[in-house]
Amino acid sequence: MATTIQISENVKKKLFQIINKMEQELGRRISYNEAIEKLIENSTKRLSKNELINHIEKYMGIFDINEARKLLKEERELDLERERKFSRH
């Protein structure tokens, strides 16, 4: 069942840019619905333990330990901010 949502012109432009990028990557046209679905899917995707280990092994030795801690702290703060925004709605 289809429904209508209201978004600002700014958000519409950004969503349109995301759709264009997705279409280039997929080599086909996609709907606004499919684009929003993919965005939601990507924002909630969790890595399995093996995927996480593979990512870690791939980048081991690239970061200085202090730099890695700083990046981790920044990412955690961003996650908390996102969580606060969603909990307000």
N, C-alpha and C positions, 0 to 999 in steps of 0.2 A: 504494500500500500504506500503510495507516494504522499509526501507532505511538503509543505513550504516552510522555509526558514528565512529569517532576516539576517543579513550580514552587511557590514559596512562596505563601502566602495573599496577601501584599502584592503580589507580581507579578501574581497572578491578578486582584486588584481593579483594578490599573492597566491590565491588558490588557482587562478588561471595560469600563472607562471609554473606552479607545481605540476599542474595537469600537462602543460606543454613539455616539461622535462620528462614526466612519466611516459608520455606518448613517444617521445624520441627514444627512450630506453627500451620500451616494449615494442616499438615499431607498429603500433596500432592506436586507434582512437579509444579514449576512455571517457566515461561519464563523470560528472561531478560526484555522484554517489560512489562510484568505484574509487575515485581519488580519495574521498573522505574515509572510506573503508580502509584503504591502504595506510593512510596517515594514522588512523586509530590503531590498526594492527601493529604498525611499527612503533608507536609510542608505548604500547603495552607488552611488547615482545620481551621475553626473558630468555637468557641464555641457559642452556643445560650446563651441567657441571663440566662435561667434556668440551663443549664449545668454549666455555670460559677458560679452561686450561689451555686449549689451543691458541686462543687469543693472547693469553699471558705469555706462553712460550714463544709465540711469533715476535713479540716485542721485548723480550727479556734482554737487558743490557743496553737498551736504547736510552732509557731515562736514568738520570741520576736519582738516587733514592729520595733525596729531599725534594726534587722536582716532582717525582711521582706522588709523594705524600701531599704536596701542595695541590696538584691536579686532582687527586682523589677528594681532598677537602672541598675544592671548588665545585666538583661534580655533585658531591653530597649536598652542598648548599643549594645548588640548582634544583636537585630532586626535591628537597624540602620546600623550596619556593613553589614549585609546580604543584606539590601536594597541598599546600596552603591555598593556592588559587582554586583547585578543584573542590576543596572542602568548603569553600565559601559559597559555592553555587548550589 
